[in-house]
């Protein structure tokens, strides 16, 4: 491989893959210490030799995204070439083992978070392909409903030119003061919660380690001020549980017992990593979990990642969060706000 641009793009891809494999985003965006170390990175030259097909696929412009739906099945969505202009969207339905299964009906809903018009719904039968023109940059959502189930939002960002999934352009506009004030109030509300639950699904955008794409899910619950429990499932790498109360943190890797150690107290709802966020803007309003929400988007420069928050207009609760960054596409649902049933108990007898 020759040329500085090629080396830079390859390096970005290596970092993206390493981050996915090490489960960094699933934990870092909760403001927690990293519980898995990054693997040794390959050099650009050795990477090109080891994975030329994957490098070509990414350079060619294609997204491979995978999320789980409520009945346990998965939806794999491929978008090609993911650029301004005509794009092909292909959807598969998979069982928990990753095998293709049939579905009676799949509906795809297309819209932008910046727009306020109705969702454009299209019915398909997997593995049918649907062609759509993406005529603008910004936040695009493909909502996928399988057999009449609750739609799962695939949230992405499109740049011109697009370098997804390895890179996303930083903002070229200032923050809207009203949108920033709205976010600050929402952040204060999150930090004031006594308890909350969440489910976070992460995919990489790459057809790796198989054509189905990567997938990690984190299920968590937190109790103020510094108790939380996480269940991290990554079928392609490692699954484990985490419990922390004050200075005591316990980790149980799959098939092993709990190992506890001393650490610094943490709040799983502090979102300290967003202190330097900028470029706040309002998006559309959507109903999430029965409440009308306002979308606010922003950029976090340290991780070079974009965020969208869906904030309840009546309660002020964060109902949904999407993050798009190098090799990371994440959607998190928050629920059980201040629910007493969210009490985090010590892992005794597990």
N, C-alpha and C positions, 0 to 999 in steps of 0.2 A: 504494500500500500504506500502511495506517495502523496505528498502535499499536506500542508498544515491543516487545511479544512478537513481532509479525510481523517487525519489523526485526531482532530478535535471531535468530530462526530463519533468516531469509534470510541474514544475515551468516554464520551457522554453515555454511549450505549452500555459500556462496561459498568460504569457507575450505576446506571439504572438497574441492570441485572443484579448487581451485587446487593443493592438496596432491597430489592424484592426478595432475594434468597435469604437475606439476614433478618427479614421482618422489621426493618427499621421503621418504616412509616406507621405501621400499625401501633407502635408504642411511642414513637417520638412525638406524634401530634397530640398525644394525651399529656405531654409534659413530663413523661416518666423517663427514668434512666433506661438506656438500651439494655435489653436482657439477652440479646444475641449478638455475637461479634460478627463483623463483616468478614467474608472470606477473602483470601488473598486475591488481589486483582491481577488479571493478565496484562501483559503489555499489548500495545496496539498491534504489533506485528504477530505475536502469538495468537491473539484473538482472531485476526483475519484468517490465519491458517486453521484455527480450530473450528470456527463457526462462520464460514463464508456465506452460507445460505441465509442464516439469521441476519447477518449484517446487510445482505442484499435486500432482504424482505423489509427491514426497517428503512433503509435508504430509499426504497421504492415508494414508500408511503402507504402504510396499511395499519389499521388498528385491529387487534384481536382482544375482545373484552369478554369477561365471563362473570356472571352473578348468579346467586341462588335465589329461587323463588320460594314462596311460603310452603308449598307442598313438598319441598326437598329436591325437586328437579332443578336443573341449571339451564340458563340461557346463554349461549355463546353468540356474540354479535361481531361480525367482521365488517369493517368499513374500508373500501378501497376506491380511489387512492387517498382519501381523506385530504382533499384540497378544495379550494374554491372552484366551483363548477360541478359537472356531473359526478356523482358518486354511486357506488353499488353497495347496498346493505344486504348482508346475508345472515340469516338467523338459523341456529340449530337449537333443538331442545335435547337435553342430556339427562340420563338418570344419575344417581349419586356415584356410580362407578365410572362415569364419563363416557357411557355408550349412548349413541343416538337413539332417541325414542320418538314415536309419533305423537302428534298433538292434533286435536280436533280443529283448533283455531288459534292463530297468533295474530295479535293486533299491534302495529307499530304506530306510535304517535310522535310526530316531529314538531319541534318548536325551539325557539331561542329564549333564553332567560331575559334578554333585553327587550323582547317584544311582548305585547299585551293582547295579541289576537288569540283566536281559538286554536286548539291543537289539531293538526292535520292527521287523521287516523287512516291507516291502510291495513287491510286484512290480507294475510299471507298464509300459506301452508308450508312449513319447513320441509326441505331446506331451500325454499324459494328465495329468489333475489329480487330486491326492489331498488329501482333507480330513483334517485332524488338529486336535485340541484341544490347545493349549499352555496348560496349567493352572497353571504356576508361572513365576516370574521366574528369572533366572540364565542359566547357560551351556547352550545347546542345540546339539546336533550332528545334522546330517543327512548320514549317510554314503551316498554314491552309487556304486554298482557298475554298470558297463556291460558287458554280454555276459560276465559272469563275471570281470571284471577286478578288480584290487585297489581296494577302496573309497576314494574321495576324500572326506575330511571337510570339510564346510561348517560352520564353527564360528561361532556368533553369540551375542549376549547380548540378553536380553529384559528390559526394565524395565516398571514399571507407574507412570505411563503410559509407553508406548514413544515415543521421539523418534528412533529409528533411521531412517536411517543417519547423521543429523547429530550427535546427541548421545547420550551414555550416562551414566547416573547414577553418581556416585562411591559408594564403599562406605559403608554405615551401620553397620559392625561392626568390632571390633578384630581385630588379627592373632592367629592361632593360633600361640603360640610354637614348637610342634613343627613346624608347617608352615614357619615362617620359618627355623628352623634347617636344615630339609631343603633349602630353596631356597639358603641360603648355602653349604651343602656342594656342591650341584650347580653353583653359580656358580663356586666355587673350582676344581672339576674342569674346567669349560669353560676357565677361564683358564690352567690348567696344561697344556692339550693342546699337543702339538708340531705337529699338523696336523689339519685337518678340512675337509670339503666340505659344501655345503648347496645346496638349491634352495628358493627362496622365491617363492610366488605371491601376488599382491596384486590384490584387486578392490575396487570402491568401494561396492557396495550400491545404486548408482544406475543407472538405465537411460540411461547416458550414456557415450560420445558416440552410441551407437545403442541399440536395445532389447536388445542383447546385454550391455551393461554394459562397464565398463572392465576391462582385464587387463594386468598387468605381471608379468614373471618375472625373477628375479635368480638366476643360477647362479654360485656362488663357491667358492673354495678359499683356505685361509689356512695359513700356515706361521709358527710362532713364530720370533722375537718380533714381527716387523712387516712380513711379506710377505703380500700377498693379491692375488687377481685376481678381477674380477667381469665377468660378461657380462649386461648389462641389456637386455632386449627389451621394447619397448612399441610395438606395431604402430600405435596411434593417435597417437603423438607422435614418439618418437625412440628409437633403439637405439644403444648404445655399449658399449665395453669399458673397463675400468680396471685398471691394474697399478700396484702400489706396493711399493717395497722401501726401508725406512728413510726417508730424506728425499726420495726421488725418486718422483714420481707421474707416470704417463703415461696419457693419455686418448685413445681413438680413437673418434670419432663415425662413424656409418654412412656408408660411402663415402669416408671421409677417412683420412689417415695418422695416426700416433701423434704427439701433442703432449705434451712432458714439461716438468715444472716442479719447483721445490723446494717442500716442504711439511713439516709436522710429522710425525714418525713416528706410526703408528697401529697398534693391534692390532684386527683384525677380530673377535676373540673376547673383547674386554674387557667388553662390555655395560655401559659406563660410564653410559649413560643410565638404568639401573635402580637407581642408588644410592639414590634416594628412594622406592623401591617400598614399598607397605604393604598391609594387609588380606590377608595370606597365609592360604590355606585349602587343605586337602587335598580332592581330588576322588576319582574312581574309579581303579581300576587297569585298564590295557589293555595288550595285547601290540602293540608297534610294532617293525617290522623284526626279528621273532623274539625280542625281549626283553620280559619283563613290566615295565611302567613304572608309576610312580606319578604321577598328575596333581596339580600344585600350581598354584593360581591366585592372582593378585595384581593390584594397581592401581598405575599410574604417574601421579602427579598432574600433572606438568608437561605431558605430552602428552595428559592426560585419557584414557588408554588402559588397557584391561584385557589381561592376559596369562594364558596357560595354558602350563605346561611339562609335557612328558611325560619323566620322568627314569627311566633304567634302574635297576632295583633291584639288579641284579648288578654292572653296570659303573659306575654313577653318571653315565653319559653322557646329555646332552640329546639325545633322539631326535626330538622334534617340539616346535615352538612355534607357538601361535596368538596373534594380537593382534587386538583389536577396538577401534577408536577412531573419531573423527569422519571419516566417509567412507573408512574403511580397514578391510578385512577381510583378514587375512594368515595364511597357513599356511606354515610352513617345516619342511622335513625336513633333519635333520643326519645325516651318514653319513661313512664313511671316517675315523673318529676315530683319530688317530695313525698313519694309513696312510702308509708311505713313498711310495706312488704319488701322494700329494697334494702333492709338491714343486711349489712355485710358481716357474716359470722366467720370465726376462725376455722380453718380446715382441720378440725379434730374429728378423726374417725373416717375421713374420706378414703 
